[in-house]
């Protein structure tokens, strides 16, 4: 008899995301889209966390891409 092991919620990695519309986005994507579409910086994450830095990187990349156009 074959045994199938299912992943339990406790064994899955925790990924911080923000609900945008009907989907979850990564902190990087949230930062990128905030600048690209709304021209705002609204970082909802605590300072000095990985998510904070990812949001900031996305925002910075979007700003740099805008300058090239």
N, C-alpha and C positions, 0 to 999 in steps of 0.2 A: 504494500500500500504506500503510495506517495504522499508525503506531507507537504502542504503548502503553508508558508509563513507569510502572513500579511503584515505590512508595516502599521504600527500603531501610531497615533498622534504624538505620543511621547518620544518616539524614535526619529521623527522627522526634524530636520533642522529648522530653526526659527529664522524666518526671513522677514525683516521689517519692510513693510510696504504701505503705501497710501492708497486709499480707495479714491479713484478718479473716475467719475461717471459710473460705469458698470464693471470696472476692472481694477485690479490692484497693479500699481506700478512701483518700480524700485525707487529708492531715494534719488539715484542719478537721473532717472527719467523724469521724476517730478521736478527736480531743479532745472533740467533742460527745458521742459515744457513750460514751466512758470515764466522763464525769460522769453522763450520763443513766441509764445502766444499771448501772454498777459503783461509782459515787461515788469514783473514784480519779483521781489526776493522775499519769500515767506517760508523760511526754513523752520519746520515744526519740530525738529529733533533737538535734543539736549546738546549743548556744546561739548566738544571733545569726545564725541562718539563716532564710530565708523559711519553711521548713517548720516550724521551731520556733515562729515567730510565728503561723502558721496554726493549729497545734495549740492554742496558747494562746487564740487568738480563739474557736475552737470550744468549748473548755472554758468560757470566760467566758460565751459566749452561752447555753450549756446551764444554767449556774448562774443567770443572770439570768431565764431562762424558768421555772426551778423556783421562784424567789422570787415570781413573779407568780401562781402557782397557789394 
